[in-house]
Amino acid sequence: MSPSIPIPPHDLPLTGGSPFPPIADYAFVSDCHTGALIAPDGSIEWLCVPRFDAPSVFGALLDRRAGSFRVGPYGAVVPLSVRYEPGTMLLETTWMTASGWLIVRDALTIGDWHDEHADEGSHTRPPTDHDADHMLIRCVYCAQGEVSVEAVCEPMFDYGRRPGTWTMVGGDWGAAEVTDGDTTMRLTSDMRFGIEGNRARARHTMSEGEHKFVALSWTHGLEGPSDREDAVERLARTSHYWREWLGGGRFPDHRWRGHLQRSALTLKGLIYAPTGATVAALTTSLPETPQGIRNWDYRYCWMRDATFTLWALHAIGFDWEADDFMQFVADLERPDGALQIMVGVGGELDLTERTLAHLSGYEAAKPVRIGNGAFQQRQNDVFGAVLDSAFIHSKVGGHMPQRLWPVLKDQVRAALAVWQEPDQGIWEARGAPKHYVSSKLMCWVAVDRGARLAQLEGETDLAREWAVAAQEISEDILDRGVTDAGVFRQHYDTDALDASNLLVALVRFLPRDDPRVRATVLATAEGLSDNGFILRYRVQETDDGLTGEEGTFLICSFWLVAALCEISELERASALLVAAAALRRGARRT
């Protein structure tokens, strides 16, 4: 006999609507080895261990059955407040229930350097005083009244393919291990856990003033906190680490200082400390538009994206990270002399793209992809990105390692060899190669910066040779890359707009008062605006090899802010900056 009340599918909540939180409502925590996304209801819905691009153990972000780890009040899913502790990557969630108040603090903890542990062979950068504990700690405090708390840990290994097998550890109920045969993690708590199939669950009614903790650890011998005091101390050390790091930056006494600091922490949190690589994003396959197909794996290091990160960090005084990235670049394999456009965080070259058909995707956006086929593309702008990064580093007094200079010379030679050839462009179009203007522009950057660096290295003949070559590239761009209206075109065979040409103003290709710079900036502001923000391009005018629509790219809007400043349109720049800053939502709901 069928039930009288229809049971909804597993991916629809009882209340109707989407079972997925809005992407902007997730909070991000990091230990500079990996990162986690925490939903407002207290569930860890994305975590890959032991590093950013490893298979997920909690993947509910991409399928509600792909694993999660929740700590919070039983029967409540909407917190009163979610915030980052100022100056840190610690998250604090406050709950008000009918019977009391509860505060949960979450962090991927960072402690002193672990001399006794063997897995530090992954470090190619010199050891610092701190390193990841490879541990997620969740501390719970009942601030008033009584609150029934539950902790439910249900990992699904290998992107939701394999449930874990749990076993209790020791003679009490406070420790259990879970494994899929390849990866093992240990759950430690001062609450009592029981095993229910492929999940471990604890329940406890907390009284006013009571503290509890739950910790999940991996590697390092699966070491967890010895007791509650140890768990709290580890959170304190992690808080101190982030605030000490942030204190090394230069931030103006301005009402947007908090935005700058949170942005800096986010960028730092996306750096893989063992090598110095920077991942473009924590996640894979979040859609550009609802139910769209433009879903990519961004958990890798793009030379271009890393350059933008270093621009930002240099601007606010964080130069150590740039040193590490330069050494990472020098470490990379270069089979034909040229750097690959993107690599794994350990320097891996093979990033073969695959689809995961068993995952539903975020709000049914499919396919879900791992790997990224763009690693095989020709994107000629990569050479300029690397040379500009090195040039900026040298301008702010950074040391140029001698082993890096031959690498940089090879990149200039590579740019000279390909600048007249079509490519896939900065946006990694999957259509036919084109003569993209921004690719030619960044080849010019590569050769121009190479000439300047050669002068600094005392190689004056080489500097003169490359300066002449840079002028040749510049003349070709100005001859073929500008429309009759004086606007830089997307590629040589179209008059379509492309937001990447805003870089013309930002890399000092032309003087800021050149009418072609002004015309391009204003045309982009008008022609690529969508609900007040900037598209990369119009898909109707671009052969990118894909179907469907795409949303605006926030980096393009910030490029426009900078470009408007270059042409002295300060009021327009300020208005767009205010609108972009207002989009910040995650971990600020109070």
HELIX and SHEET records of a PDB file:
HELIX    1   1 ILE A   23  ASP A   25  5                                   3    
HELIX    2   2 ASP A  119  SER A  122  5                                   4    
HELIX    3   3 PHE A  157  GLY A  160  1                                   4    
HELIX    4   4 HIS A  220  LEU A  222  5                                   3    
HELIX    5   5 ARG A  228  LEU A  246  1                                  19    
HELIX    6   6 ARG A  257  GLY A  269  1                                  13    
HELIX    7   7 MET A  303  ALA A  315  1                                  13    
HELIX    8   8 TRP A  320  ASP A  331  1                                  12    
HELIX    9   9 TYR A  362  ALA A  364  5                                   3    
HELIX   10  10 GLY A  373  GLN A  376  5                                   4    
HELIX   11  11 VAL A  382  LYS A  395  1                                  14    
HELIX   12  12 TRP A  405  VAL A  418  1                                  14    
HELIX   13  13 VAL A  437  LEU A  456  1                                  20    
HELIX   14  14 THR A  460  ARG A  480  1                                  21    
HELIX   15  15 ALA A  499  LEU A  502  5                                   4    
HELIX   16  16 LEU A  503  LEU A  506  1                                   4    
HELIX   17  17 PRO A  515  GLY A  527  1                                  13    
HELIX   18  18 VAL A  539  GLU A  541  5                                   3    
HELIX   19  19 LEU A  554  GLU A  566  1                                  13    
HELIX   20  20 LEU A  570  ALA A  581  1                                  12    
SHEET    1   A 4 ALA A  27  SER A  30  0                                        
SHEET    2   A 4 GLY A  35  ILE A  38 -1                                        
SHEET    3   A 4 SER A  43  CYS A  48 -1                                        
SHEET    4   A 4 SER A  56  PHE A  58 -1                                        
SHEET    1   B 8 ALA A  27  SER A  30  0                                        
SHEET    2   B 8 GLY A  35  ILE A  38 -1                                        
SHEET    3   B 8 SER A  43  CYS A  48 -1                                        
SHEET    4   B 8 SER A  68  PRO A  73 -1                                        
SHEET    5   B 8 HIS A 130  GLU A 154 -1                                        
SHEET    6   B 8 GLY A 100  ASP A 112 -1                                        
SHEET    7   B 8 LEU A  91  MET A  96 -1                                        
SHEET    8   B 8 SER A  81  TYR A  84 -1                                        
SHEET    1   C 7 ALA A  27  SER A  30  0                                        
SHEET    2   C 7 GLY A  35  ILE A  38 -1                                        
SHEET    3   C 7 SER A  43  CYS A  48 -1                                        
SHEET    4   C 7 SER A  68  PRO A  73 -1                                        
SHEET    5   C 7 HIS A 130  GLU A 154 -1                                        
SHEET    6   C 7 ARG A 199  SER A 207 -1                                        
SHEET    7   C 7 PHE A 193  GLU A 196 -1                                        
SHEET    1   D 9 ALA A  27  SER A  30  0                                        
SHEET    2   D 9 GLY A  35  ILE A  38 -1                                        
SHEET    3   D 9 SER A  43  CYS A  48 -1                                        
SHEET    4   D 9 SER A  68  PRO A  73 -1                                        
SHEET    5   D 9 HIS A 130  GLU A 154 -1                                        
SHEET    6   D 9 HIS A 211  TRP A 218 -1                                        
SHEET    7   D 9 THR A 184  SER A 189 -1                                        
SHEET    8   D 9 ALA A 175  THR A 179 -1                                        
SHEET    9   D 9 THR A 165  MET A 168 -1                                        
SHEET    1   E 2 MET A 156  MET A 156  0                                        
SHEET    2   E 2 ARG A 162  PRO A 163 -1                                        
SHEET    1   F 2 ILE A 271  TYR A 272  0                                        
SHEET    2   F 2 ALA A 277  THR A 278 -1                                        
SHEET    1   G 2 CYS A 301  TRP A 302  0                                        
SHEET    2   G 2 MET A 342  VAL A 343 -1                                        
SHEET    1   H 2 ARG A 354  THR A 355  0                                        
SHEET    2   H 2 ARG A 369  ILE A 370 -1                                        
SHEET    1   I 2 SER A 529  ASP A 530  0                                        
SHEET    2   I 2 PHE A 533  ILE A 534 -1                                        
END                                                                             
